[in-house]
Each structure stands twice: as structure tokens, then as C-alpha cells.
Amino acid sequence: MNYLNQFAFQFYPYIAVAVLLIGSWARYDKAMYSWRTGSTQLLSDRGMRFGSNCFHIGIIAILGGHFVGLLTPHALYEPFITSSQKQMLAMVVGGFFGALCFVGITILLVRRLTNARVRAIGSFGDTLVLVLLFAQLCLGLYSIKISAGHLDGGVMVMLAEWAQHIVTFRAGAADYVEGVHWVYKAHIFLGLTLVLIAPFTRLVHVWSVPISYLWRPYQVVRRRQATLRYGPRE
């Protein structure tokens, strides 16, 4: 069991990231025109706008919270907030945006499975991604319930130590998560699996987030005035 733990939480993260980087580069180089979101809004707009907005707002906030919460060293926030307070903050903020994301992905998944036109044009990979994201979100929401049973912040510190050991290429990362609840392990492993399969699915479009729209100048569109011609001038 220890060998499985070592593989899943010490070596698997690097395998997943390596496949993400190399696979994304290869897909862009060999199949550039498949690099798209594959939106089906033109086929059916019902529920698409609300569901997509809820999902994307929620997932962006959740990913940002995970990035800051896991990769910020304990020594930096310790003078301002305790581990217990940090855990409570993560539970409240994560719960709100997790619920928002849950509403959105439920709408999108139901739409994908029940709308005949959307289902016909979609692929197995599109449905698989939504199912895995739905499962990942459910694990994350369930982990809030588990975290409520121990508000001392100890588990959050161990998960942060695991993440910081991984990004700094240090050994012993898997030891920090060996004794935590299974839901945290499943949440981490499924998250890494989503990273692994991203280059082969529509998830690859996360590389093309239109951040430049934030500072791009407004495009001014003017209507061309019609020019009337009455014949050659004399």
C-alpha cells in the first residue's frame, strides 16, 4: 500500500504534468485546428449561457483558491491568520463557489446527456470530461463536510506541504498525505488525472484563455455612409 501511495502522490503528479506539456505541444503542432472548445451553443442555447457562466466563474475561483491556499508557505500567512482560520475561510469560500460550479456543471451535464442534437454532435471525450469534472466537484464538496469534523487546520497544512514539496521537486511529498482521509486522496488523484487527459480532450483550450481581452482596446465599429452617385459630372 505504501508503494501505491508513493506512486500516486510522489511520481504521478510529474507524469501528469509531463503528459500535459508534451501532449499539448504535440496537439498544437500536429492538430492545430482541433484546438478549440467545441461549443454547442449554436445547436441549442437553452440553459447554456446560465450553466456555462456558473461553471466557469465557480471553477476559476476554485482553481485560484487552490493555487493560493496550497502553494502559500505557512510562514507567510501565519502572522495574519491561523491555520484553523485559514481552513474555515477555505471551507466558506470554497463551499460558495463550489455550489455555484455544481449548479453550472449539472446543467451542462444534463444538457449533454438529454439534448439529442448536442449528444449527436458531441464525442465520448466531451461527455467523459463533464462526468469526471462532476465527480471531482462532488469529492471537493464532500471534503468540506470531512473538514468540518476537524477545524484545527492540521490537514490543510499537510496538504499544503504535499503541494509545496511537489512543485519544489522535493522527496517525501507522499508522506504528508498517507494518513489523510480517503476523500482528499481521491480528490488529488482525480485532479491529476484530469491534468493527464487534458491534451486529448477539449480541456486543452484552458491554454487559450483570452486574458488579452482585459487590456485590449475597444474596437470601434462605424457604419459606412452610403454614397449616392447620379452619374458622371459634367
N, C-alpha and C positions, 0 to 999 in steps of 0.2 A: 504493500500500500504506500509505503514511503517513496518507492521508485515512481509510482504513478503520480504522487504529489509533486515530486521533483520535476518530472517531465511536464506536467500540466502548468505549473506555476514558476518554473525556472527556465525551461527551454522553449516551451510552446509560445510564449509571448514573442520571442525573437523570430521563431519560424513564421508566425502570423504576420509580423511587420515586414519581414523579408519578402514573403509572398505578395503582400500588399504593394510594396515599392516596385519589385521586379515585374509583377503581373500587370500593374497599372502602366508602367513604361512600355511593356510589350504590347498591351492592347492599344495604347495610343499610337504606337509605331506601326502596328500591323492592321488594326481595325479602327481607324480614327472615326469613321462615320457611325460606329456603334456606340460611341462615347456620348450618351445622351440620357435624359431622364426617362424617356419613353412615356411621356404624359398621355393619358387617355381622356383628357378633359373635353376634346372636341367630339368624342363619341357620346359622352354623357356628362353633363355638368351638374347633375343632381347630387348634392352633398359633397361634391369635390372641393369647392372653394372653402367651405367651413371646415371640413375634415382635414384638408391639407394644411390650412393655416394653423389649426390647433396642434396638429402633429409637429410641424416644423418649428413653431415657437417653443413648444414643450421640449423637443429633442435638443434644440440648440442650447436652451437654458440648462438642461440636464447635463449635456456634454461639457458645457462651460463650468458648471458646478463641480463635476467630477475632476476636471483638469485642475482647477484651483484647489479644491479640497484635498486631493490625493497628493499633489506634487508640491504643495507649500510646506516647507520644513516646519516642524513643531516649534522650533526656537523662534521663528519669525512672528507667529501669532500668539505665542504664549503670554507676552506682556499685556495683550489686549483682551484675550478671550481664552477661557479654559477649554480643555478637551471635551468636557461634558457640555458646555455651552455651544461649542462648535458642532457637536453631534446633534444637539437639539435644533440648531439652525439648519443643518443639512436635512433633518427629517421634515421640518416645516416647509422649507423652500422646495426641497425635492418632492415632497408629497403634493404640493400645489401644482408644480409644473408636470409632475408625473401623471396626475389626474387629468390635466389638460391634454397631455400627449396621449393618454389612454383613450379619451373620447375621440380624438382625431384618428388614431390608428384603427380603432374599432369601426368607425365609419368607412375608412378606406378599405379595410379587410372585408367587411360585409359587402361593400360595393363591388369589390373584385370577385367575390365568390357568387354573388347573386345576379349581377347585371350581365346578361347574355352577351351583349356587344363588347363589353370590357373584357369579359372572360375569353371571348373568342380571339381577340387581338393580342391578349397577353401571353406570356410564356410561363413555364413551370418555375423558372427562376424568379420572376416577379412575385408570384404567389408565395414561394418559399421565403423570400426576403421579408415579406409582410408578416408571415407566420412566426419567423424567428424573432423579428423585432417585437411582435406582440408578446411572445414568450419571455423575451428579455425584459420587457417593461413590467410584466407581471411579477417576475422574480425581484425586480428592483422595488416594486411597491410592497411586496411581501417582506422584503428585508427591513422595511420601515417598522413593521409590526415586531419583528425579531429584535430590532434595535431598541424599541421601546421597553423591552424587558431588562435592559442593562444600560443605564444612562450615564455610566461613569466615563464614557469616551474611550475605553481601552481598546475595543475592537476597531474603532475608527483610526486610532493611532497605528495599530498593527497593519491595517490595510494600506494606510499611507506609507508606512515603512516598506511594505512589499512593493508598491508602485515606484517609490524613490530608489529602491535597490535595483529594480529592473531598468529604469531609464538611465541610471549611472553605471550599468554593467557590473554590478557587484554580486558576488556569490551570497548564498544564504537567504535569498528572497523568499523561496518557498517555505522556509521555516516559520515565517510570520503568519502564514495563512493555514498552516497544517491543522491547528486546533480550533479554527473558527467554525461557525455554523455552516451546514452544507449549502444553504441558500446563497451565502456570499461566494462560495467556491463556484457554484453553478452560474452565478451572475458574471463572475470574472471569466470563466471558461467560455460561456456563450458569447460574451462580448468579444473575446479574442477570435472566436470562430467567425463572427460577423466581419471582423477585420480581415481574416484569412480569405473569405469568399468574395469580398468586395470587388476585386478586379474583374471577376467573372459575372457580375450582376450589374443591375442599374445603380447600385451603391457607389459605383466608380465616379458618378457625377459630383460627389462631395468635393472632388479636387477642383471642380469648376464653379465653386460658389462665387457669384458675381459681386465680390467685395468692392470692385472698382466703381460700382454704381453709387457708392457712398460719397465719392468725391468727383464723379463725372459731372461736367457742366450740363445744365439743362439744354435739351435740343429744342431750338426754336423752329417751329414749323409755320410758315406763312402761306396763305393761299395765293396762287399766282393769279394776277388780274388778267381777265380775258382781253385780248387785243382785237379790235374790230377793224377790218380792212374793207374799204369801199372801192378798191380798185387803184390803179396807178395814178399818181399825182400828175397833173399837167403843168 
